[in-house]
């Protein structure tokens, strides 16, 4: 549980120290007030990065050059302090006053899942968005076995792309074996993960939409063993040289949403895409509980604005147990007041103040 957060020059939010010692935290305010920014700060305090931006300098308050935040996490009877400081394009993360060299430790210690208005892009957006989603899931499920293999692959991919541009044929040839092996390792883990994912995803979607959907993994390598993959890769070598880039590998694999034999994403309504994307996040949260043995922090960014009462009730029923839940809303509705252990805050122009009931 995130018990307390301190913010300094984070987005449009005022400098503040806020107590968060409740299972449910409700943020009430109009559009543009800063509710999503505060949820982003919670996510940042858990995972050391944003769910919206790749560049940290975009998070700094307007006309400022630095930001800082501190989160105090309670795990059982113990407390962790995460300090994050950003200044002049340099970020430092401290865990209990010791500098953290690898953000994956935060991912393992403080799992956090964001449900937001942007989630429908997982259905109809670029293939890279679905790869990122399933890569994050695989990192949480498999831990180092996936994270380290993916990093090694990305490093080698960068080297091979550079070698193609610089016409370093010797390096390309000498790294083929390692490149193929990393692909094979990651493909095996991805297929195993997707089997687990679909086992939960398909029945949940069917209960909501009366449709039988599942994700299919389409690898750029069709071969199933490293020997065949190596032969295929070398057979495509002239084509890659003509384009001067790596054209085959898990960085180009696709996850397709299928109904039977038909790719269905473009045929779903806006509302159906929304519901399917919410189920994807539900399954992510369930797998975190099962594989990490740790309940996640859940962030709901104006999720209920688009859900009727029946779908809202189903949404709650599908949620796995969570450590803590933060939600944004336009108003404090009666059903929210029935949540056990809740605190509500009003957000106006980046200022956050406690609401009395």
Backbone torsions as a table, in degrees:
resi	resn	phi	psi	omega
1	UNK	NA	137.4	175.7
2	UNK	-87.2	108.3	-172.1
3	UNK	-85.0	-28.9	-174.0
4	UNK	-157.6	147.2	176.3
5	UNK	-137.7	139.8	175.1
6	UNK	-117.9	133.1	-177.8
7	UNK	-127.4	140.8	177.9
8	UNK	-140.5	114.7	176.3
9	UNK	56.8	39.4	178.1
10	UNK	-98.9	112.5	-177.8
11	UNK	53.2	-135.4	179.9
12	UNK	-93.6	7.4	-173.8
13	UNK	-77.7	141.6	176.9
14	UNK	-68.5	155.1	172.4
15	UNK	-63.1	128.7	-173.9
16	UNK	-159.0	160.8	168.6
17	UNK	-128.4	120.7	-170.7
18	UNK	-125.4	132.1	175.9
19	UNK	-81.2	132.1	-176.3
20	UNK	-125.5	31.1	-172.4
21	UNK	-81.2	64.4	175.0
22	UNK	-152.2	153.7	-179.0
23	UNK	-70.2	-32.7	-179.4
24	UNK	-122.4	124.3	177.9
25	UNK	-116.7	122.8	-176.8
26	UNK	-113.5	125.8	179.8
27	UNK	-107.7	120.1	-175.3
28	UNK	-112.9	131.1	178.5
29	UNK	173.8	169.2	179.6
30	UNK	-81.2	169.8	175.2
31	UNK	-58.8	137.2	178.8
32	UNK	83.1	0.8	-178.2
33	UNK	-73.8	-28.1	-178.7
34	UNK	123.6	8.7	-178.7
35	UNK	-62.3	-48.9	-179.7
36	UNK	-65.7	-34.8	177.4
37	UNK	-63.0	-38.9	178.8
38	UNK	-68.5	-40.6	175.7
39	UNK	-61.6	-37.2	176.2
40	UNK	-62.5	-39.4	178.2
41	UNK	-64.5	-38.5	176.7
42	UNK	-62.5	-46.5	177.9
43	UNK	-59.0	-42.8	-179.9
44	UNK	-63.7	-38.7	179.8
45	UNK	-69.1	-21.0	178.0
46	UNK	-89.9	-45.9	-169.1
47	UNK	-115.1	-6.1	176.4
48	UNK	75.2	17.0	177.9
49	UNK	-153.9	171.2	-178.6
50	UNK	-96.3	152.5	172.1
51	UNK	-91.1	-0.7	-178.0
52	UNK	-116.2	-35.8	-171.9
53	UNK	-119.4	144.5	172.1
54	UNK	-90.4	-25.8	-176.9
55	UNK	-103.7	117.7	-176.9
56	UNK	-63.6	-27.7	-177.9
57	UNK	-63.6	-20.0	178.6
58	UNK	-76.9	-10.5	179.9
59	UNK	-88.0	-21.7	-177.0
60	UNK	-63.4	141.4	177.0
61	UNK	-53.7	145.1	-177.0
62	UNK	-50.8	129.8	178.4
63	UNK	66.4	17.1	174.0
64	UNK	-110.8	171.9	-174.9
65	UNK	-127.0	4.1	-179.1
66	UNK	-153.6	157.8	169.6
67	UNK	-144.8	162.7	177.9
68	UNK	-148.6	151.0	171.7
69	UNK	-149.8	155.1	178.1
70	UNK	-136.4	130.9	176.1
71	UNK	-120.6	135.4	175.8
72	UNK	-108.0	112.9	-176.9
73	UNK	-102.7	136.3	172.8
74	UNK	-105.2	123.7	175.9
75	UNK	-120.8	109.1	-173.2
76	UNK	57.9	-117.4	-178.9
77	UNK	-101.0	5.7	-174.9
78	UNK	-111.1	157.9	-179.4
79	UNK	-121.6	135.5	172.7
80	UNK	-112.1	144.0	174.8
81	UNK	-117.6	122.4	177.0
82	UNK	-108.1	118.4	176.1
83	UNK	-110.9	130.1	178.2
84	UNK	-127.1	126.4	-179.0
85	UNK	-126.1	132.3	178.2
86	UNK	-128.4	128.2	179.2
87	UNK	-155.7	131.0	176.2
88	UNK	51.1	51.6	175.6
89	UNK	63.3	23.1	177.5
90	UNK	-127.1	128.2	-179.8
91	UNK	-116.5	136.3	175.0
92	UNK	-126.9	135.8	179.2
93	UNK	-119.2	129.4	178.7
94	UNK	-118.5	131.7	174.3
95	UNK	-113.2	113.3	-176.3
96	UNK	52.6	45.2	175.1
97	UNK	73.1	4.7	177.4
98	UNK	-107.7	128.8	-177.6
99	UNK	-63.4	136.5	-176.8
100	UNK	-98.2	122.9	-177.4
101	UNK	-89.8	-18.1	-175.2
102	UNK	-138.8	121.3	-177.5
103	UNK	-67.9	-15.7	-177.6
104	UNK	-63.1	-22.7	177.1
105	UNK	-65.1	-35.6	176.0
106	UNK	-66.8	-40.4	179.7
107	UNK	-58.5	-38.8	-179.3
108	UNK	-77.1	-33.0	-173.7
109	UNK	-86.3	-37.0	-173.0
110	UNK	-129.9	65.5	-179.1
111	UNK	-60.0	139.7	-174.2
112	UNK	-144.6	134.1	-178.8
113	UNK	-124.3	126.1	179.1
114	UNK	-103.1	127.9	170.8
115	UNK	-106.7	120.4	-175.6
116	UNK	-144.7	173.7	-179.0
117	UNK	-62.8	-22.2	-177.7
118	UNK	-82.2	-6.2	-171.1
119	UNK	-65.0	-28.4	-177.9
120	UNK	-61.5	-19.9	175.6
121	UNK	-62.7	-20.9	175.5
122	UNK	-63.0	-24.2	-178.7
123	UNK	-91.0	-48.0	-172.4
124	UNK	-110.9	-0.8	-176.7
125	UNK	-84.3	-169.2	-177.8
126	UNK	-61.5	147.8	178.5
127	UNK	-55.3	-29.5	-179.3
128	UNK	-62.0	-30.0	179.5
129	UNK	-65.8	-40.9	178.2
130	UNK	-71.4	-36.8	175.0
131	UNK	-60.5	-44.3	179.5
132	UNK	-61.5	-42.2	179.4
133	UNK	-61.0	-49.7	-178.1
134	UNK	-72.4	-28.3	174.2
135	UNK	-65.8	-41.4	177.3
136	UNK	-63.6	-42.5	178.9
137	UNK	-62.0	-45.0	-179.8
138	UNK	-63.7	-36.4	178.1
139	UNK	-63.1	-39.5	179.8
140	UNK	-73.5	-35.5	-177.8
141	UNK	-78.1	-46.2	-173.5
142	UNK	-97.0	-17.0	-180.0
143	UNK	66.5	-137.5	-173.7
144	UNK	-59.7	-32.7	-177.1
145	UNK	-60.9	-30.9	176.9
146	UNK	-92.4	-46.2	-175.9
147	UNK	-58.1	-48.4	-176.6
148	UNK	-69.6	-36.5	176.8
149	UNK	-66.0	-41.0	179.7
150	UNK	-66.2	-40.7	177.9
151	UNK	-64.6	-42.7	178.9
152	UNK	-62.5	-39.8	178.7
153	UNK	-64.5	-46.5	-178.7
154	UNK	-63.2	-36.5	177.4
155	UNK	-66.1	-46.0	179.9
156	UNK	-67.0	-36.8	177.7
157	UNK	-59.6	-44.0	178.3
158	UNK	-62.3	-42.8	179.3
159	UNK	-64.2	-41.7	-178.2
160	UNK	-69.5	-38.2	175.9
161	UNK	-60.9	-41.8	178.4
162	UNK	-65.7	-38.8	179.7
163	UNK	-65.7	-38.4	176.1
164	UNK	-62.7	-42.9	-179.5
165	UNK	-66.3	-34.6	-177.6
166	UNK	-95.5	6.9	177.7
167	UNK	56.6	45.0	178.9
168	UNK	-96.1	76.6	-174.3
169	UNK	-64.1	-32.6	-179.1
170	UNK	-63.1	-42.0	179.2
171	UNK	-66.6	-42.1	179.1
172	UNK	-56.7	-49.2	-177.9
173	UNK	-64.2	-42.8	-176.3
174	UNK	-70.7	-23.2	-177.6
175	UNK	-97.7	-0.6	-178.8
176	UNK	-56.3	-46.2	-176.7
177	UNK	-60.5	-47.6	179.4
178	UNK	-64.8	-40.1	179.9
179	UNK	-60.8	-45.6	179.7
180	UNK	-65.3	-42.3	-178.6
181	UNK	-63.8	-42.9	178.0
182	UNK	-63.2	-40.8	175.7
183	UNK	-59.1	-46.8	-178.2
184	UNK	-62.0	-42.8	-179.9
185	UNK	-62.6	-46.3	-177.7
186	UNK	-69.5	-39.3	178.4
187	UNK	-62.2	-40.2	179.1
188	UNK	-62.5	-45.2	179.9
189	UNK	-66.9	-39.8	179.6
190	UNK	-63.5	-43.3	179.5
191	UNK	-64.8	-40.3	177.6
192	UNK	-63.8	-41.7	178.5
193	UNK	-63.3	-44.4	-176.4
194	UNK	-64.7	-33.3	176.1
195	UNK	-62.1	-44.3	176.7
196	UNK	-64.5	-42.1	-178.5
197	UNK	-61.9	-50.4	-177.2
198	UNK	-64.0	-32.1	179.3
199	UNK	-60.1	-28.8	177.9
200	UNK	-97.1	-38.8	-174.0
201	UNK	-65.7	-48.0	-173.3
202	UNK	-60.0	-49.2	179.2
203	UNK	-66.6	-32.7	179.0
204	UNK	-67.2	-43.3	178.2
205	UNK	-65.1	-40.2	180.0
206	UNK	-62.4	-38.8	178.9
207	UNK	-66.2	-31.8	-178.3
208	UNK	-85.9	-43.1	-169.7
209	UNK	-117.4	-4.0	-176.4
210	UNK	57.3	37.5	175.1
211	UNK	-125.8	144.9	178.4
212	UNK	-101.6	98.8	-175.7
213	UNK	-118.6	152.2	172.1
214	UNK	-155.7	160.8	176.8
215	UNK	-93.8	140.1	176.6
216	UNK	-113.6	139.2	-179.4
217	UNK	-98.9	116.2	-179.6
218	UNK	-109.0	102.7	-178.1
219	UNK	-85.9	146.7	176.9
220	UNK	-71.4	-24.1	170.7
221	UNK	-94.4	118.1	178.0
222	UNK	-86.6	-19.9	-177.3
223	UNK	-70.8	151.3	-173.3
224	UNK	-103.7	-8.1	178.2
225	UNK	-132.7	162.2	-171.7
226	UNK	-66.9	-32.7	179.9
227	UNK	-64.1	-46.4	179.6
228	UNK	-67.4	-36.9	178.3
229	UNK	-63.4	-41.3	-179.5
230	UNK	-64.8	-42.3	177.8
231	UNK	-62.4	-43.6	179.7
232	UNK	-62.9	-45.7	-178.9
233	UNK	-60.6	-46.1	-179.4
234	UNK	-67.4	-29.1	176.6
235	UNK	-70.2	-21.8	179.2
236	UNK	-98.8	8.7	-173.7
237	UNK	-60.6	-42.8	-178.6
238	UNK	-61.6	-38.1	179.6
239	UNK	-65.6	-43.1	179.2
240	UNK	-65.2	-38.9	177.2
241	UNK	-62.7	-36.6	-179.3
242	UNK	-66.3	-30.0	179.6
243	UNK	-97.2	-10.8	179.5
244	UNK	55.2	42.4	177.4
245	UNK	-161.3	163.9	179.5
246	UNK	-81.5	117.5	-173.4
247	UNK	-108.8	-3.9	-178.5
248	UNK	-131.9	137.1	-179.5
249	UNK	148.6	173.4	-174.7
250	UNK	-66.4	-16.6	177.2
251	UNK	-70.8	-10.5	178.8
252	UNK	-115.3	4.7	179.3
253	UNK	-69.5	155.8	-176.1
254	UNK	-126.2	148.2	171.2
255	UNK	-111.8	118.6	-176.0
256	UNK	-110.7	133.8	176.0
257	UNK	-84.9	119.8	-171.4
258	UNK	-119.5	146.5	165.4
259	UNK	-120.8	101.9	-171.1
260	UNK	65.4	-122.4	179.8
261	UNK	-96.1	2.4	-174.5
262	UNK	-107.0	132.0	171.8
263	UNK	-71.8	124.2	-163.7
264	UNK	-107.4	-13.2	-169.6
265	UNK	-52.7	-44.6	-175.8
266	UNK	-73.2	-11.3	-178.7
267	UNK	-98.0	-6.3	180.0
268	UNK	-80.8	146.9	174.7
269	UNK	-73.2	167.9	178.1
270	UNK	-58.4	-43.6	179.4
271	UNK	-64.5	-38.8	179.0
272	UNK	-67.8	-40.5	175.9
273	UNK	-59.5	-40.7	-180.0
274	UNK	-61.3	-46.5	-178.1
275	UNK	-67.4	-39.8	179.4
276	UNK	-64.0	-41.0	179.7
277	UNK	-65.8	-35.4	177.0
278	UNK	-65.5	-39.0	178.0
279	UNK	-64.8	-37.9	177.2
280	UNK	-56.8	-44.6	179.6
281	UNK	-69.4	-34.8	176.3
282	UNK	-58.8	-46.3	-178.6
283	UNK	-65.9	-39.2	175.3
284	UNK	-55.6	-47.1	-179.7
285	UNK	-63.0	-39.8	179.7
286	UNK	-63.7	-42.3	-178.5
287	UNK	-68.8	-31.6	175.3
288	UNK	-60.9	-46.0	-179.6
289	UNK	-62.1	-44.3	-175.6
290	UNK	-68.7	-41.9	-171.1
291	UNK	-95.8	-31.1	-178.5
292	UNK	-97.3	-13.9	-178.4
293	UNK	64.7	24.3	-177.8
294	UNK	-136.0	130.5	-179.3
295	UNK	-77.1	135.9	-176.9
296	UNK	-81.7	162.3	165.5
297	UNK	-87.0	130.3	-177.2
298	UNK	-106.4	132.9	176.4
299	UNK	-118.0	125.7	179.9
300	UNK	-116.6	109.6	-176.3
301	UNK	-99.7	94.2	-179.4
302	UNK	53.5	35.3	-178.9
303	UNK	-65.5	-38.8	-170.8
304	UNK	-80.6	-8.3	177.6
305	UNK	-60.4	-35.6	-174.6
306	UNK	-99.1	4.1	-176.9
307	UNK	-111.5	134.3	172.5
308	UNK	-76.8	175.2	-174.5
309	UNK	-60.8	-39.3	-177.6
310	UNK	-66.0	-45.1	179.7
311	UNK	-70.4	-32.9	177.0
312	UNK	-63.4	-41.9	179.8
313	UNK	-64.6	-40.9	178.0
314	UNK	-65.6	-38.0	178.4
315	UNK	-58.2	-47.9	179.7
316	UNK	-61.9	-40.1	-178.7
317	UNK	-65.0	-30.7	-177.8
318	UNK	-81.1	-21.3	-177.3
319	UNK	-63.3	132.8	171.6
320	UNK	-72.8	172.0	177.4
321	UNK	-62.8	141.8	-177.5
322	UNK	-129.6	155.9	179.3
323	UNK	-72.6	-40.0	-175.4
324	UNK	-162.4	151.5	-179.0
325	UNK	-135.2	129.0	175.5
326	UNK	-113.2	134.9	177.2
327	UNK	-139.0	148.4	175.0
328	UNK	-107.9	148.9	-177.9
329	UNK	-157.1	161.1	177.3
330	UNK	-77.9	-29.2	-179.6
331	UNK	-150.1	160.5	178.8
332	UNK	-86.1	100.6	-175.6
333	UNK	-83.3	157.6	-176.8
334	UNK	-54.9	-40.1	-177.4
335	UNK	-66.2	-27.5	178.9
336	UNK	-67.6	-33.5	-179.5
337	UNK	-70.8	-13.1	178.5
338	UNK	-88.5	-6.1	178.4
339	UNK	-66.9	138.6	178.6
340	UNK	-70.8	140.4	175.6
341	UNK	51.4	74.9	179.8
342	UNK	-125.9	152.8	169.8
343	UNK	-128.3	142.4	178.5
344	UNK	-121.2	142.9	-179.2
345	UNK	-131.3	141.7	174.4
346	UNK	-96.5	135.1	-179.0
347	UNK	-115.3	121.5	179.9
348	UNK	-140.0	116.2	176.2
349	UNK	55.8	36.5	179.3
350	UNK	85.2	-8.0	175.9
351	UNK	-92.0	139.8	-178.3
352	UNK	-125.2	125.3	-179.9
353	UNK	-133.6	148.7	-177.9
354	UNK	-68.4	139.3	175.9
355	UNK	-103.3	136.9	179.1
356	UNK	-87.8	90.1	178.0
357	UNK	68.1	NA	NA
